Amino acid sequence: MRRFGLAAPLLLLLAGRGLLTAPYPAQRSDAGPGARVPGEEELALAAELRSYLNETRFELGLGLLGASRHLDLLAYQHAAEMADRGQVTHHSYRFGVGTANRLKLAFPLVFQFAENVAMNRNPRRVHEALLASRGHRLNRLDPEFTHVGIGIARADRYRLFVTELFVRATDPEAIGRIDVLYTEAPDGTLPQDEARHGEVIAETVSIPPPGANDPEFWTQRGIDAFVAGRFDEAVAHFEHALAIDPDYPYARFDLGRALLSSDRASEALATLDRYLALHPDDIDALASSGSAALLGQQYARAEQSFRRVLRVRTRDAGTWYNLGLALEYQDRPREAENAYAQALHLDAKLVVAAAGLARVQR
């Protein structure tokens, strides 16, 4: 199997192609407890990337690539592994198998395949970068392939790890089920012969930075200003990004943070509310929303936000302290005392929590 690799700032890509010379005998099983399952956002991101890919193939007169939930599941397992490790690779370091063996285990009747793996911040940038790379473009525009599985896993706010898995399956039965998902195979049963499938080839691709008509351009400028403490300038840059694309999520969240740092609590809260309406499970945004409510003297609302954060981040000392403030301002000293004590238990050096505890114990 041939492989191609790329490394560049905010962008990592690898591509691999090959023919399976023989199916790996495996017992049949359905995806079960060992399978990783994508969230709603990750499913939507994968669907977006698939639409870009098929739009390009249609424009070039190529057949559209069919979808397969089984291919998607296999692709997502590897994307999630890469996100956990923070590394773009064709190899599963956790399970000791590479692309060919993952395919052989899952789909013994598939003999022609290719895989692209990548990291970037959004599907559009991934799509453009993959098309700009010779090896990845060959995989994506190969007229022989009939189906593609796409898995996207989020590592953090700005990094998506992507696996595209291309196959030639003229008989739908070839991908009609997963025989063995490699993440569920019993210990010691996985084949360890990936090195026999070809050479590794390095390839470097330069992707131009976003221009002034791209919301990412202004968002990055806003982040730079925010980090430097120039909050009013950051607000202006994030607002410019949203003027270009009102739905650009990164700018919306960061605008809320910048407004909060500029002591514009009510504007910050309104901005974060709009963001959370689309991303209700974003814990960072919930924490920022609680802080904005606290500054805006909406103490009951702040309490609600901090309690939601603590359901996920049970050991977050700062949020326990903020919850203590929200409770203290609602004249609930005993509950505030418990929150401050929990903050100090998690971080004995949190001086403000010690001060809060002393206040409510008087």
VENSULQUI-V942566 format. One record per helix or strand. SS is the DSSP state (h for helix, s for strand). FROM is the first residue (numbers start at 1). LEN is the number of residues. Records with the same first field share a line. If there is no record, write none. Layout:
SS->FROM-LEN + FROM-LEN
This chain:
s->2-7 + 11-9 + 66-1 + 92-1 + 97-1 + 112-9 + 147-10 + 159-9 + 200-3
h->40-20 + 69-17 + 99-8 + 123-10 + 134-7 + 172-4 + 182-3 + 194-4 + 215-13 + 231-14 + 249-13 + 265-14 + 283-13 + 299-14 + 317-13 + 333-14 + 351-10
